[in-house]
Amino acid sequence: MLSNPLQIKSNLNKMDAYNLIEKARKTGKIEKGTNEVTKAIERGTAKFVVYASDVEPKEIVQHLPFLCNEKNIPYQEVDSKKKLGIATGIQVSASAVVVIESGEAEKEINSLKK
């Protein structure tokens, strides 16, 4: 992870991040995949970003923390792309997920922003 003091990494534990994604999926809107996440960050529609640490090669997701810091978007690294896929409701792994519309997770997501 980055050791940048300006880092906007969320203070959620990994399970809370999975639960937050699942709640946003059920009551709001999420997008899956590194390309979709990158686009949402660049467009300014991202509310919260989660990416997996077990993605190979790492270069696929390593730009996401930098983009999130640049745009002041909270983010969280989680341990498993498989678990991230399950949280998003798909049958395959997900390297990255972005919350576009918070739904019932809005309170939790707003508490992550500084």
Secondary structure, DSSP 8 states (H G I E B T S, - for coil): ----TT--B----HHHHHHHHHHHHHHSEEEESHHHHHHHHHHT--SEEEEETT-SSGGGTTTHHHHHHHHT--EEEES-HHHHHHHHT-SS--SEEEEEE-GGGHHHHHHH--
